[in-house]
Amino acid sequence: MTEHLSDHFRNAIISSHTLRVQDLIQSFMSFLEDELPINAPDHVKRKYEVIRSSSYVQRACDGDWSEPFADMDDATHDLLSFALEDVFIVMQGIAPEGCYFGSSEGDGACFGFWECDEED
């Protein structure tokens, strides 16, 4: 079994049209809930479990701040931003071979698994 996602996810978009931290957390955690490889590296699985157990992440996934002008205090936003950084680590840890996880060139609000240039 592989530790990475299959090539099916090469150049796959996971989230687009938003940079709101709560939207990104919701999209990425939903993806991980369905697609985290069983044989993902242990450190990736542990980090995912820590993120998933966060009450703030759970609230974001439940849509607590899904309204366009949802009231989120600065401290909560900061905590979700730190959690989002950890989610990026998990997503990068399972990226298909030869790919990275991040925003696409030319569209900073389009996140997915993109092929690495040969020079990288």
Secondary structure, DSSP 8 states (H G I E B T S, - for coil): --SS--GGGTTEEEE-S---HHHHHHHHHHHHHHH--TT--HHHHHHHHHHHH-HHHHHHHTTTT-STT----HHHHHHHHHHHHHHHHHHHHH--TTEEEEEETTEEEEEEEEE--TT-
